[in-house]
Amino acid sequence: GPKQRRLLLGSIHLLKPENYPLSAPLESAFSNATVAVFETDVEKMEDPQVQIKLMSKAQLPAGETLQQHLSARTYAAFTNQASQSGLPLEMLQTMKPAMAAMVLSIVELTKLGADPVNGVDKYFADRAVKNGKQLIGLETVDFQIDLMTSFSPDEDEVVMTTSLKDLAKTKEKYADMVAAWQTGDSAAIEKLLNEALQEAPSIFKRLLTDRNKSWVPKIEELLRGGRNAIVIVGVAHLVGDDGLVELLKKKGLKVTQL
């Protein structure tokens, strides 16, 4: 209907809003929405039982080590980064490659000023609960856990090498990434966020493209509803030919950047 307003908000998950004030149109869109949509059930993800399940699935089978799942060259690059990050190798040695890489990334992003606990999505989820908005997850918590813990042995090497390369670029270009997000420079965002992943097409497809395509019908369903909804997802999902913006345009929908 003419009174309905819909908006997609891309967030860099670990950015802390108090350090990076959000623009008035985004705040207004949130205030006008009665439904807040996130990648997953943000509240459930914090449940201790879910965290235990995640940590369990993040571990390699008993008796196996990370070194056995990586080439000598990649393992050396990983241990070098772990040492630079100040992380004890013993803590990471029994983790699956994707999870070990994620821990490294979170530690380094935190040093740059990001906040893994109080990012943009968490900020809005807390406010949505407080304001009595309905919260919806585009994916189940189990799906998200499996997404990062069920790579095949062949993919382990690719995941780690891609993650280490991406981390190096992020550390170098962090300020540029934040500035691009704040100004809505989608071309710069795509180059900064997705370049490393595009070197690993199968991983890129799994982490972004496949998920984007599965979200489109759910977003279309929201559009057919009678309530204003705000959809808060990682900004990497919005850019590129297979990003949500282009996929929605191909469906004949008008997408306007504020």
Disulfide bonds with the S-S distance in Angstrom:
none
